[in-house]
Amino acid sequence: MATLQKQKITPFLWFEKGGKEAATYYSGIFPDSKVLSSTPMVTTFQLCGQQFSILEAGPHHPFNDAISFYVHCVDQAEVDYYWNTFIHDGGTESMCGWLQDKYGVRWQIIPDALIQLTNDTDPTRAKRVIDAMLKMRKIVVADLEAAYNNHTT
């Protein structure tokens, strides 16, 4: 009988309340996602094949920017989908592709183009992209590309 390989590291989030609700919410946003199990205190769920757990155990330390989930987006359509979903549903915009969802969890919604353009071998072009990104809330790929190509953003 073959044994399944256990995931070595599982993000484990402490929620004051609403843990199962949050797991169901997140599972509805990302593909290949579902709630795996739930007890009154712990809900285990999967986002894009990655396992997470939520402990619902009353007041504790609130979430902050020290920990965030980075969402790799292939294009502007994906950025728009995740950004708009989280913001529309009670989230709060921050800067440089960061947001806080309605549960207080921080997310980075980042297009692959940002990483590609900021890693360009030409430091002047890369800096223009970074400077453009630093002015953005939601990352706009067309504006990054304009900065890269030395067009005004």
C-alpha positions as CSV (number, residue, x, y, z in Angstrom):
1,M,0.0,0.0,0.0
2,A,1.4,3.4,-1.1
3,T,1.4,6.1,1.5
4,L,0.6,9.7,0.7
5,Q,3.4,12.3,1.1
6,K,2.4,14.7,3.9
7,Q,2.9,18.4,3.3
8,K,5.9,19.3,5.3
9,I,4.8,22.9,6.3
10,T,1.2,24.0,6.7
11,P,0.2,27.7,7.3
12,F,-1.8,27.7,10.5
13,L,-3.8,30.8,11.1
14,W,-5.3,31.9,14.5
15,F,-8.8,33.4,14.1
16,E,-10.8,34.9,16.9
17,K,-14.0,33.7,15.2
18,G,-15.3,32.8,11.8
19,G,-12.6,30.2,10.9
20,K,-14.8,27.8,8.9
21,E,-16.5,30.8,7.2
22,A,-13.1,32.1,6.1
23,A,-11.9,28.7,4.9
24,T,-15.1,28.4,2.8
25,Y,-14.6,31.9,1.5
26,Y,-11.0,31.4,0.4
27,S,-11.9,28.0,-1.1
28,G,-14.5,29.7,-3.3
29,I,-11.9,32.2,-4.7
30,F,-9.0,29.9,-5.7
31,P,-9.0,27.0,-8.1
32,D,-8.3,23.5,-6.8
33,S,-9.5,24.5,-3.4
34,K,-11.9,23.0,-0.8
35,V,-12.6,22.6,2.9
36,L,-11.1,19.3,3.9
37,S,-12.4,19.0,7.5
38,S,-13.8,21.1,10.3
39,T,-14.3,20.8,14.0
40,P,-15.5,23.5,16.4
41,M,-11.8,24.7,16.8
42,V,-9.9,23.7,13.6
43,T,-10.8,23.9,10.0
44,T,-8.4,22.4,7.4
45,F,-8.7,23.5,3.8
46,Q,-6.8,23.5,0.6
47,L,-6.0,26.5,-1.7
48,C,-4.5,25.6,-5.1
49,G,-3.5,22.3,-3.7
50,Q,-1.7,23.8,-0.7
51,Q,-3.1,22.8,2.7
52,F,-3.9,25.4,5.4
53,S,-5.5,25.2,8.8
54,I,-7.4,27.8,10.9
55,L,-7.6,27.6,14.6
56,E,-10.7,29.4,15.9
57,A,-9.7,30.1,19.5
58,G,-10.8,33.6,20.6
59,P,-8.8,36.8,20.9
60,H,-5.1,36.7,20.3
61,H,-2.6,38.6,18.2
62,P,-4.2,40.3,15.1
63,F,-2.9,39.6,11.7
64,N,-0.4,42.2,10.4
65,D,1.9,42.9,7.4
66,A,4.7,40.7,8.9
67,I,3.0,37.7,7.3
68,S,1.2,37.7,3.9
69,F,0.2,35.3,1.2
70,Y,1.8,36.0,-2.2
71,V,-0.4,35.2,-5.2
72,H,1.5,34.7,-8.4
73,C,-0.6,36.1,-11.3
74,V,0.1,35.3,-14.9
75,D,-1.5,38.4,-16.3
76,Q,-3.6,41.5,-15.6
77,A,-6.8,39.5,-15.8
78,E,-5.7,37.3,-12.8
79,V,-4.5,40.4,-10.9
80,D,-7.9,42.1,-11.5
81,Y,-9.8,38.9,-10.5
82,Y,-8.1,38.4,-7.1
83,W,-7.7,42.1,-6.3
84,N,-11.3,42.9,-7.1
85,T,-12.7,39.8,-5.3
86,F,-10.9,40.6,-2.1
87,I,-11.6,44.3,-2.2
88,H,-15.2,44.0,-3.3
89,D,-15.9,41.6,-0.4
90,G,-14.8,44.0,2.3
91,G,-11.1,44.1,1.9
92,T,-8.8,47.1,2.1
93,E,-6.3,48.3,-0.5
94,S,-2.8,48.9,0.5
95,M,0.2,49.9,-1.6
96,C,2.4,47.9,-4.1
97,G,0.0,45.1,-4.7
98,W,-0.8,44.4,-1.1
99,L,-4.3,44.2,0.4
100,Q,-6.0,43.1,3.6
101,D,-9.0,40.8,3.2
102,K,-12.2,41.1,5.2
103,Y,-10.7,38.8,7.8
104,G,-7.6,40.8,8.3
105,V,-5.3,38.5,6.4
106,R,-2.7,40.2,4.1
107,W,-2.3,39.2,0.5
108,Q,0.2,40.3,-2.2
109,I,-1.4,40.1,-5.7
110,I,1.6,40.2,-8.0
111,P,1.8,39.7,-11.7
112,D,4.7,37.8,-13.2
113,A,5.5,40.8,-15.3
114,L,6.5,42.8,-12.2
115,I,9.2,40.2,-11.3
116,Q,10.4,39.9,-14.9
117,L,10.7,43.7,-15.4
118,T,12.3,44.5,-12.1
119,N,14.9,41.8,-12.7
120,D,15.9,43.3,-16.1
121,T,19.7,43.5,-16.6
122,D,19.4,47.2,-17.3
123,P,19.2,48.8,-13.8
124,T,17.7,52.0,-15.2
125,R,14.8,50.2,-16.7
126,A,14.3,48.1,-13.6
127,K,14.3,51.2,-11.4
128,R,11.7,52.9,-13.5
129,V,9.5,49.9,-13.1
130,I,10.0,49.8,-9.3
131,D,9.3,53.6,-9.1
132,A,6.1,53.1,-11.0
133,M,5.0,50.2,-8.8
134,L,5.7,52.2,-5.7
135,K,2.9,54.6,-6.7
136,M,0.3,51.8,-7.3
137,R,-2.2,50.2,-5.1
138,K,-3.3,47.4,-7.5
139,I,-0.5,46.5,-9.9
140,V,-1.2,47.5,-13.5
141,V,0.9,45.6,-15.9
142,A,0.4,48.2,-18.8
143,D,1.8,50.9,-16.5
144,L,4.8,48.8,-15.5
145,E,5.5,48.2,-19.2
146,A,5.1,51.9,-20.0
147,A,7.6,52.7,-17.3
148,Y,10.0,50.0,-18.5
149,N,9.8,51.4,-22.1
150,N,10.3,55.0,-20.7
151,H,6.8,56.2,-21.3
152,T,5.1,58.4,-18.7
153,T,2.8,56.5,-16.2
